[in-house]
Amino acid sequence: MGHTLSDNRHGLIANAMVTQADGYAEREAAKVMIQAACEAAADETINITLGADKG
């Protein structure tokens, strides 16, 4: 499965990864990519928001 994490404001892809489809791949990929986004912010005072779709 292909997964992307995109910027809410501009729709630009910020992170992408490919996983084996096993029923848990989307949740695990989301956790990894969200953690990477938090680490990239580097400033703890910056708020990171999350939006998701069910599609």
CHARMM internal coordinates of N, CA and C (Angstrom, degrees):
IC EDIT
DIST 1 N 1 CA 1.4380
DIST 1 CA 1 C 1.5184
ANGL 1 N 1 CA 1 C 108.45
DIST 1 C 2 N 1.3105
ANGL 1 CA 1 C 2 N 115.86
DIHE 1 N 1 CA 1 C 2 N 145.32
DIST 2 N 2 CA 1.4513
ANGL 1 C 2 N 2 CA 121.33
DIHE 1 CA 1 C 2 N 2 CA 174.73
DIST 2 CA 2 C 1.5188
ANGL 2 N 2 CA 2 C 109.61
DIHE 1 C 2 N 2 CA 2 C -102.43
DIST 2 C 3 N 1.3189
ANGL 2 CA 2 C 3 N 116.56
DIHE 2 N 2 CA 2 C 3 N 136.04
DIST 3 N 3 CA 1.4627
ANGL 2 C 3 N 3 CA 122.35
DIHE 2 CA 2 C 3 N 3 CA -178.24
DIST 3 CA 3 C 1.5223
ANGL 3 N 3 CA 3 C 108.56
DIHE 2 C 3 N 3 CA 3 C -127.76
DIST 3 C 4 N 1.3187
ANGL 3 CA 3 C 4 N 117.02
DIHE 3 N 3 CA 3 C 4 N 142.48
DIST 4 N 4 CA 1.4548
ANGL 3 C 4 N 4 CA 121.15
DIHE 3 CA 3 C 4 N 4 CA 175.16
DIST 4 CA 4 C 1.5206
ANGL 4 N 4 CA 4 C 110.05
DIHE 3 C 4 N 4 CA 4 C -132.65
DIST 4 C 5 N 1.3109
ANGL 4 CA 4 C 5 N 115.28
DIHE 4 N 4 CA 4 C 5 N 150.38
DIST 5 N 5 CA 1.4595
ANGL 4 C 5 N 5 CA 123.40
DIHE 4 CA 4 C 5 N 5 CA 172.98
DIST 5 CA 5 C 1.5149
ANGL 5 N 5 CA 5 C 105.24
DIHE 4 C 5 N 5 CA 5 C -117.84
DIST 5 C 6 N 1.3319
ANGL 5 CA 5 C 6 N 116.72
DIHE 5 N 5 CA 5 C 6 N 121.28
DIST 6 N 6 CA 1.4605
ANGL 5 C 6 N 6 CA 119.03
DIHE 5 CA 5 C 6 N 6 CA -176.38
DIST 6 CA 6 C 1.5165
ANGL 6 N 6 CA 6 C 111.87
DIHE 5 C 6 N 6 CA 6 C -119.85
DIST 6 C 7 N 1.3113
ANGL 6 CA 6 C 7 N 114.53
DIHE 6 N 6 CA 6 C 7 N 155.31
DIST 7 N 7 CA 1.4480
ANGL 6 C 7 N 7 CA 123.14
DIHE 6 CA 6 C 7 N 7 CA 177.33
DIST 7 CA 7 C 1.5303
ANGL 7 N 7 CA 7 C 108.80
DIHE 6 C 7 N 7 CA 7 C -70.11
DIST 7 C 8 N 1.3310
ANGL 7 CA 7 C 8 N 117.73
DIHE 7 N 7 CA 7 C 8 N 129.78
DIST 8 N 8 CA 1.4617
ANGL 7 C 8 N 8 CA 121.24
DIHE 7 CA 7 C 8 N 8 CA -178.67
DIST 8 CA 8 C 1.5183
ANGL 8 N 8 CA 8 C 112.70
DIHE 7 C 8 N 8 CA 8 C -66.64
DIST 8 C 9 N 1.3108
ANGL 8 CA 8 C 9 N 117.71
DIHE 8 N 8 CA 8 C 9 N -34.20
DIST 9 N 9 CA 1.4577
ANGL 8 C 9 N 9 CA 121.07
DIHE 8 CA 8 C 9 N 9 CA -174.83
DIST 9 CA 9 C 1.5231
ANGL 9 N 9 CA 9 C 112.41
DIHE 8 C 9 N 9 CA 9 C -75.21
DIST 9 C 10 N 1.3377
ANGL 9 CA 9 C 10 N 117.10
DIHE 9 N 9 CA 9 C 10 N -46.16
DIST 10 N 10 CA 1.4591
ANGL 9 C 10 N 10 CA 120.94
DIHE 9 CA 9 C 10 N 10 CA -173.27
DIST 10 CA 10 C 1.5255
ANGL 10 N 10 CA 10 C 113.69
DIHE 9 C 10 N 10 CA 10 C -110.18
DIST 10 C 11 N 1.3105
ANGL 10 CA 10 C 11 N 117.39
DIHE 10 N 10 CA 10 C 11 N -13.45
DIST 11 N 11 CA 1.4606
ANGL 10 C 11 N 11 CA 120.79
DIHE 10 CA 10 C 11 N 11 CA -179.12
DIST 11 CA 11 C 1.5158
ANGL 11 N 11 CA 11 C 114.10
DIHE 10 C 11 N 11 CA 11 C 77.22
DIST 11 C 12 N 1.3257
ANGL 11 CA 11 C 12 N 117.75
DIHE 11 N 11 CA 11 C 12 N 12.84
DIST 12 N 12 CA 1.4630
ANGL 11 C 12 N 12 CA 121.73
DIHE 11 CA 11 C 12 N 12 CA 179.61
DIST 12 CA 12 C 1.5218
ANGL 12 N 12 CA 12 C 109.97
DIHE 11 C 12 N 12 CA 12 C -77.36
DIST 12 C 13 N 1.3131
ANGL 12 CA 12 C 13 N 117.24
DIHE 12 N 12 CA 12 C 13 N 141.18
DIST 13 N 13 CA 1.4622
ANGL 12 C 13 N 13 CA 121.20
DIHE 12 CA 12 C 13 N 13 CA 178.80
DIST 13 CA 13 C 1.5227
ANGL 13 N 13 CA 13 C 108.56
DIHE 12 C 13 N 13 CA 13 C -74.51
DIST 13 C 14 N 1.3294
ANGL 13 CA 13 C 14 N 115.74
DIHE 13 N 13 CA 13 C 14 N 123.75
DIST 14 N 14 CA 1.4580
ANGL 13 C 14 N 14 CA 121.92
DIHE 13 CA 13 C 14 N 14 CA -178.39
DIST 14 CA 14 C 1.5238
ANGL 14 N 14 CA 14 C 112.00
DIHE 13 C 14 N 14 CA 14 C -100.42
DIST 14 C 15 N 1.3400
ANGL 14 CA 14 C 15 N 117.20
DIHE 14 N 14 CA 14 C 15 N -23.94
DIST 15 N 15 CA 1.4589
ANGL 14 C 15 N 15 CA 121.31
DIHE 14 CA 14 C 15 N 15 CA -178.86
DIST 15 CA 15 C 1.5213
ANGL 15 N 15 CA 15 C 107.62
DIHE 14 C 15 N 15 CA 15 C -157.51
DIST 15 C 16 N 1.3213
ANGL 15 CA 15 C 16 N 117.05
DIHE 15 N 15 CA 15 C 16 N 149.74
DIST 16 N 16 CA 1.4582
ANGL 15 C 16 N 16 CA 121.89
DIHE 15 CA 15 C 16 N 16 CA 177.56
DIST 16 CA 16 C 1.5163
ANGL 16 N 16 CA 16 C 108.90
DIHE 15 C 16 N 16 CA 16 C -147.27
DIST 16 C 17 N 1.3225
ANGL 16 CA 16 C 17 N 115.48
DIHE 16 N 16 CA 16 C 17 N 148.51
DIST 17 N 17 CA 1.4586
ANGL 16 C 17 N 17 CA 119.80
DIHE 16 CA 16 C 17 N 17 CA 175.92
DIST 17 CA 17 C 1.5218
ANGL 17 N 17 CA 17 C 109.88
DIHE 16 C 17 N 17 CA 17 C -155.64
DIST 17 C 18 N 1.3155
ANGL 17 CA 17 C 18 N 115.99
DIHE 17 N 17 CA 17 C 18 N 160.51
DIST 18 N 18 CA 1.4537
ANGL 17 C 18 N 18 CA 122.82
DIHE 17 CA 17 C 18 N 18 CA 178.74
DIST 18 CA 18 C 1.5220
ANGL 18 N 18 CA 18 C 107.61
DIHE 17 C 18 N 18 CA 18 C -120.61
DIST 18 C 19 N 1.3442
ANGL 18 CA 18 C 19 N 116.03
DIHE 18 N 18 CA 18 C 19 N 135.77
DIST 19 N 19 CA 1.4599
ANGL 18 C 19 N 19 CA 120.74
DIHE 18 CA 18 C 19 N 19 CA 179.99
DIST 19 CA 19 C 1.5211
ANGL 19 N 19 CA 19 C 109.90
DIHE 18 C 19 N 19 CA 19 C -133.40
DIST 19 C 20 N 1.3088
ANGL 19 CA 19 C 20 N 116.02
DIHE 19 N 19 CA 19 C 20 N 165.55
DIST 20 N 20 CA 1.4606
ANGL 19 C 20 N 20 CA 122.84
DIHE 19 CA 19 C 20 N 20 CA 173.54
DIST 20 CA 20 C 1.5236
ANGL 20 N 20 CA 20 C 108.32
DIHE 19 C 20 N 20 CA 20 C -79.41
DIST 20 C 21 N 1.3205
ANGL 20 CA 20 C 21 N 118.08
DIHE 20 N 20 CA 20 C 21 N 128.78
DIST 21 N 21 CA 1.4636
ANGL 20 C 21 N 21 CA 122.04
DIHE 20 CA 20 C 21 N 21 CA 179.78
DIST 21 CA 21 C 1.5295
ANGL 21 N 21 CA 21 C 108.98
DIHE 20 C 21 N 21 CA 21 C -69.85
DIST 21 C 22 N 1.3388
ANGL 21 CA 21 C 22 N 115.97
DIHE 21 N 21 CA 21 C 22 N 114.78
DIST 22 N 22 CA 1.4638
ANGL 21 C 22 N 22 CA 119.51
DIHE 21 CA 21 C 22 N 22 CA -178.55
DIST 22 CA 22 C 1.5317
ANGL 22 N 22 CA 22 C 113.29
DIHE 21 C 22 N 22 CA 22 C -139.88
DIST 22 C 23 N 1.3106
ANGL 22 CA 22 C 23 N 117.29
DIHE 22 N 22 CA 22 C 23 N 9.98
DIST 23 N 23 CA 1.4589
ANGL 22 C 23 N 23 CA 120.51
DIHE 22 CA 22 C 23 N 23 CA -179.02
DIST 23 CA 23 C 1.5158
ANGL 23 N 23 CA 23 C 113.41
DIHE 22 C 23 N 23 CA 23 C 95.10
DIST 23 C 24 N 1.3224
ANGL 23 CA 23 C 24 N 117.37
DIHE 23 N 23 CA 23 C 24 N -18.43
DIST 24 N 24 CA 1.4592
ANGL 23 C 24 N 24 CA 122.08
DIHE 23 CA 23 C 24 N 24 CA -179.90
DIST 24 CA 24 C 1.5250
ANGL 24 N 24 CA 24 C 112.05
DIHE 23 C 24 N 24 CA 24 C -120.54
DIST 24 C 25 N 1.3201
ANGL 24 CA 24 C 25 N 116.85
DIHE 24 N 24 CA 24 C 25 N -3.44
DIST 25 N 25 CA 1.4653
ANGL 24 C 25 N 25 CA 121.91
DIHE 24 CA 24 C 25 N 25 CA -171.46
DIST 25 CA 25 C 1.5234
ANGL 25 N 25 CA 25 C 112.82
DIHE 24 C 25 N 25 CA 25 C -58.82
DIST 25 C 26 N 1.3265
ANGL 25 CA 25 C 26 N 118.09
DIHE 25 N 25 CA 25 C 26 N -43.24
DIST 26 N 26 CA 1.4590
ANGL 25 C 26 N 26 CA 120.04
DIHE 25 CA 25 C 26 N 26 CA -177.48
DIST 26 CA 26 C 1.5243
ANGL 26 N 26 CA 26 C 111.58
DIHE 25 C 26 N 26 CA 26 C -64.03
DIST 26 C 27 N 1.3132
ANGL 26 CA 26 C 27 N 116.98
DIHE 26 N 26 CA 26 C 27 N -44.19
DIST 27 N 27 CA 1.4692
ANGL 26 C 27 N 27 CA 119.81
DIHE 26 CA 26 C 27 N 27 CA 179.72
DIST 27 CA 27 C 1.5182
ANGL 27 N 27 CA 27 C 111.83
DIHE 26 C 27 N 27 CA 27 C -64.87
DIST 27 C 28 N 1.3268
ANGL 27 CA 27 C 28 N 116.50
DIHE 27 N 27 CA 27 C 28 N -44.31
DIST 28 N 28 CA 1.4643
ANGL 27 C 28 N 28 CA 120.22
DIHE 27 CA 27 C 28 N 28 CA -179.34
DIST 28 CA 28 C 1.5250
ANGL 28 N 28 CA 28 C 110.98
DIHE 27 C 28 N 28 CA 28 C -66.69
DIST 28 C 29 N 1.3207
ANGL 28 CA 28 C 29 N 117.61
DIHE 28 N 28 CA 28 C 29 N -40.88
DIST 29 N 29 CA 1.4659
ANGL 28 C 29 N 29 CA 120.92
DIHE 28 CA 28 C 29 N 29 CA 178.41
DIST 29 CA 29 C 1.5240
ANGL 29 N 29 CA 29 C 110.24
DIHE 28 C 29 N 29 CA 29 C -63.76
DIST 29 C 30 N 1.3198
ANGL 29 CA 29 C 30 N 117.04
DIHE 29 N 29 CA 29 C 30 N -40.99
DIST 30 N 30 CA 1.4672
ANGL 29 C 30 N 30 CA 120.83
DIHE 29 CA 29 C 30 N 30 CA 179.29
DIST 30 CA 30 C 1.5273
ANGL 30 N 30 CA 30 C 110.41
DIHE 29 C 30 N 30 CA 30 C -61.32
DIST 30 C 31 N 1.3187
ANGL 30 CA 30 C 31 N 117.60
DIHE 30 N 30 CA 30 C 31 N -44.13
DIST 31 N 31 CA 1.4673
ANGL 30 C 31 N 31 CA 120.26
DIHE 30 CA 30 C 31 N 31 CA 179.82
DIST 31 CA 31 C 1.5218
ANGL 31 N 31 CA 31 C 111.58
DIHE 30 C 31 N 31 CA 31 C -61.54
DIST 31 C 32 N 1.3226
ANGL 31 CA 31 C 32 N 116.61
DIHE 31 N 31 CA 31 C 32 N -42.46
DIST 32 N 32 CA 1.4723
ANGL 31 C 32 N 32 CA 121.14
DIHE 31 CA 31 C 32 N 32 CA -179.62
DIST 32 CA 32 C 1.5232
ANGL 32 N 32 CA 32 C 110.69
DIHE 31 C 32 N 32 CA 32 C -65.22
DIST 32 C 33 N 1.3353
ANGL 32 CA 32 C 33 N 116.79
DIHE 32 N 32 CA 32 C 33 N -46.42
DIST 33 N 33 CA 1.4590
ANGL 32 C 33 N 33 CA 120.29
DIHE 32 CA 32 C 33 N 33 CA -176.48
DIST 33 CA 33 C 1.5250
ANGL 33 N 33 CA 33 C 111.99
DIHE 32 C 33 N 33 CA 33 C -70.77
DIST 33 C 34 N 1.3313
ANGL 33 CA 33 C 34 N 118.13
DIHE 33 N 33 CA 33 C 34 N -34.62
DIST 34 N 34 CA 1.4665
ANGL 33 C 34 N 34 CA 120.77
DIHE 33 CA 33 C 34 N 34 CA 176.70
DIST 34 CA 34 C 1.5164
ANGL 34 N 34 CA 34 C 110.39
DIHE 33 C 34 N 34 CA 34 C -67.16
DIST 34 C 35 N 1.3233
ANGL 34 CA 34 C 35 N 117.21
DIHE 34 N 34 CA 34 C 35 N -41.82
DIST 35 N 35 CA 1.4711
ANGL 34 C 35 N 35 CA 120.64
DIHE 34 CA 34 C 35 N 35 CA 177.54
DIST 35 CA 35 C 1.5241
ANGL 35 N 35 CA 35 C 110.57
DIHE 34 C 35 N 35 CA 35 C -61.87
DIST 35 C 36 N 1.3289
ANGL 35 CA 35 C 36 N 117.51
DIHE 35 N 35 CA 35 C 36 N -40.29
DIST 36 N 36 CA 1.4685
ANGL 35 C 36 N 36 CA 121.14
DIHE 35 CA 35 C 36 N 36 CA 178.06
DIST 36 CA 36 C 1.5253
ANGL 36 N 36 CA 36 C 110.83
DIHE 35 C 36 N 36 CA 36 C -64.02
DIST 36 C 37 N 1.3354
ANGL 36 CA 36 C 37 N 117.35
DIHE 36 N 36 CA 36 C 37 N -38.54
DIST 37 N 37 CA 1.4690
ANGL 36 C 37 N 37 CA 120.91
DIHE 36 CA 36 C 37 N 37 CA 178.88
DIST 37 CA 37 C 1.5236
ANGL 37 N 37 CA 37 C 110.36
DIHE 36 C 37 N 37 CA 37 C -66.21
DIST 37 C 38 N 1.3229
ANGL 37 CA 37 C 38 N 116.93
DIHE 37 N 37 CA 37 C 38 N -39.06
DIST 38 N 38 CA 1.4691
ANGL 37 C 38 N 38 CA 120.38
DIHE 37 CA 37 C 38 N 38 CA 178.13
DIST 38 CA 38 C 1.5208
ANGL 38 N 38 CA 38 C 110.99
DIHE 37 C 38 N 38 CA 38 C -65.13
DIST 38 C 39 N 1.3165
ANGL 38 CA 38 C 39 N 117.16
DIHE 38 N 38 CA 38 C 39 N -41.23
DIST 39 N 39 CA 1.4634
ANGL 38 C 39 N 39 CA 121.21
DIHE 38 CA 38 C 39 N 39 CA 179.03
DIST 39 CA 39 C 1.5263
ANGL 39 N 39 CA 39 C 111.01
DIHE 38 C 39 N 39 CA 39 C -67.85
DIST 39 C 40 N 1.3142
ANGL 39 CA 39 C 40 N 117.38
DIHE 39 N 39 CA 39 C 40 N -35.41
DIST 40 N 40 CA 1.4633
ANGL 39 C 40 N 40 CA 121.03
DIHE 39 CA 39 C 40 N 40 CA 179.95
DIST 40 CA 40 C 1.5225
ANGL 40 N 40 CA 40 C 111.70
DIHE 39 C 40 N 40 CA 40 C -68.45
DIST 40 C 41 N 1.3333
ANGL 40 CA 40 C 41 N 117.43
DIHE 40 N 40 CA 40 C 41 N -29.75
DIST 41 N 41 CA 1.4643
ANGL 40 C 41 N 41 CA 120.97
DIHE 40 CA 40 C 41 N 41 CA 178.89
DIST 41 CA 41 C 1.5242
ANGL 41 N 41 CA 41 C 110.36
DIHE 40 C 41 N 41 CA 41 C -64.13
DIST 41 C 42 N 1.3167
ANGL 41 CA 41 C 42 N 117.73
DIHE 41 N 41 CA 41 C 42 N -35.57
DIST 42 N 42 CA 1.4627
ANGL 41 C 42 N 42 CA 124.99
DIHE 41 CA 41 C 42 N 42 CA 174.89
DIST 42 CA 42 C 1.5254
ANGL 42 N 42 CA 42 C 114.62
DIHE 41 C 42 N 42 CA 42 C 60.75
DIST 42 C 43 N 1.3134
ANGL 42 CA 42 C 43 N 118.54
DIHE 42 N 42 CA 42 C 43 N -24.12
DIST 43 N 43 CA 1.4557
ANGL 42 C 43 N 43 CA 122.24
DIHE 42 CA 42 C 43 N 43 CA 179.91
DIST 43 CA 43 C 1.5266
ANGL 43 N 43 CA 43 C 108.18
DIHE 42 C 43 N 43 CA 43 C -102.87
DIST 43 C 44 N 1.3192
ANGL 43 CA 43 C 44 N 116.99
DIHE 43 N 43 CA 43 C 44 N 115.21
DIST 44 N 44 CA 1.4604
ANGL 43 C 44 N 44 CA 121.21
DIHE 43 CA 43 C 44 N 44 CA -175.77
DIST 44 CA 44 C 1.5219
ANGL 44 N 44 CA 44 C 113.39
DIHE 43 C 44 N 44 CA 44 C -66.95
DIST 44 C 45 N 1.3359
ANGL 44 CA 44 C 45 N 117.76
DIHE 44 N 44 CA 44 C 45 N -13.60
DIST 45 N 45 CA 1.4574
ANGL 44 C 45 N 45 CA 119.98
DIHE 44 CA 44 C 45 N 45 CA 179.81
DIST 45 CA 45 C 1.5327
ANGL 45 N 45 CA 45 C 112.51
DIHE 44 C 45 N 45 CA 45 C -85.03
DIST 45 C 46 N 1.3349
ANGL 45 CA 45 C 46 N 117.11
DIHE 45 N 45 CA 45 C 46 N -9.89
DIST 46 N 46 CA 1.4569
ANGL 45 C 46 N 46 CA 121.80
DIHE 45 CA 45 C 46 N 46 CA 178.64
DIST 46 CA 46 C 1.5188
ANGL 46 N 46 CA 46 C 109.22
DIHE 45 C 46 N 46 CA 46 C -80.94
DIST 46 C 47 N 1.3206
ANGL 46 CA 46 C 47 N 117.04
DIHE 46 N 46 CA 46 C 47 N 129.82
DIST 47 N 47 CA 1.4585
ANGL 46 C 47 N 47 CA 122.03
DIHE 46 CA 46 C 47 N 47 CA 176.34
DIST 47 CA 47 C 1.5150
ANGL 47 N 47 CA 47 C 109.36
DIHE 46 C 47 N 47 CA 47 C -88.04
DIST 47 C 48 N 1.3198
ANGL 47 CA 47 C 48 N 115.85
DIHE 47 N 47 CA 47 C 48 N 134.68
DIST 48 N 48 CA 1.4598
ANGL 47 C 48 N 48 CA 122.15
DIHE 47 CA 47 C 48 N 48 CA 175.61
DIST 48 CA 48 C 1.5112
ANGL 48 N 48 CA 48 C 106.77
DIHE 47 C 48 N 48 CA 48 C -111.49
DIST 48 C 49 N 1.3384
ANGL 48 CA 48 C 49 N 116.12
DIHE 48 N 48 CA 48 C 49 N 126.70
DIST 49 N 49 CA 1.4650
ANGL 48 C 49 N 49 CA 120.27
DIHE 48 CA 48 C 49 N 49 CA 178.53
DIST 49 CA 49 C 1.5281
ANGL 49 N 49 CA 49 C 108.75
DIHE 48 C 49 N 49 CA 49 C -104.40
DIST 49 C 50 N 1.3176
ANGL 49 CA 49 C 50 N 115.23
DIHE 49 N 49 CA 49 C 50 N 157.83
DIST 50 N 50 CA 1.4515
ANGL 49 C 50 N 50 CA 120.74
DIHE 49 CA 49 C 50 N 50 CA -177.05
DIST 50 CA 50 C 1.5207
ANGL 50 N 50 CA 50 C 109.25
DIHE 49 C 50 N 50 CA 50 C -130.66
DIST 50 C 51 N 1.3093
ANGL 50 CA 50 C 51 N 115.79
DIHE 50 N 50 CA 50 C 51 N 134.00
DIST 51 N 51 CA 1.4548
ANGL 50 C 51 N 51 CA 122.14
DIHE 50 CA 50 C 51 N 51 CA 172.90
DIST 51 CA 51 C 1.5213
ANGL 51 N 51 CA 51 C 107.84
DIHE 50 C 51 N 51 CA 51 C -128.68
DIST 51 C 52 N 1.3016
ANGL 51 CA 51 C 52 N 117.90
DIHE 51 N 51 CA 51 C 52 N 149.91
DIST 52 N 52 CA 1.4633
ANGL 51 C 52 N 52 CA 120.97
DIHE 51 CA 51 C 52 N 52 CA -178.55
DIST 52 CA 52 C 1.5152
ANGL 52 N 52 CA 52 C 109.60
DIHE 51 C 52 N 52 CA 52 C -141.16
DIST 52 C 53 N 1.3302
ANGL 52 CA 52 C 53 N 114.69
DIHE 52 N 52 CA 52 C 53 N 158.60
DIST 53 N 53 CA 1.4602
ANGL 52 C 53 N 53 CA 118.27
DIHE 52 CA 52 C 53 N 53 CA 172.48
DIST 53 CA 53 C 1.5318
ANGL 53 N 53 CA 53 C 108.26
DIHE 52 C 53 N 53 CA 53 C -122.18
DIST 53 C 54 N 1.2755
ANGL 53 CA 53 C 54 N 114.76
DIHE 53 N 53 CA 53 C 54 N 156.19
DIST 54 N 54 CA 1.4588
ANGL 53 C 54 N 54 CA 119.77
DIHE 53 CA 53 C 54 N 54 CA -176.48
DIST 54 CA 54 C 1.5187
ANGL 54 N 54 CA 54 C 111.06
DIHE 53 C 54 N 54 CA 54 C -95.65
DIST 54 C 55 N 1.3042
ANGL 54 CA 54 C 55 N 116.63
DIHE 54 N 54 CA 54 C 55 N 3.13
DIST 55 N 55 CA 1.4586
ANGL 54 C 55 N 55 CA 120.89
DIHE 54 CA 54 C 55 N 55 CA -176.74
DIST 55 CA 55 C 1.4711
ANGL 55 N 55 CA 55 C 112.12
DIHE 54 C 55 N 55 CA 55 C -81.02
END
COOR INIT
IC SEED 1 N 1 CA 1 C
IC BUILD
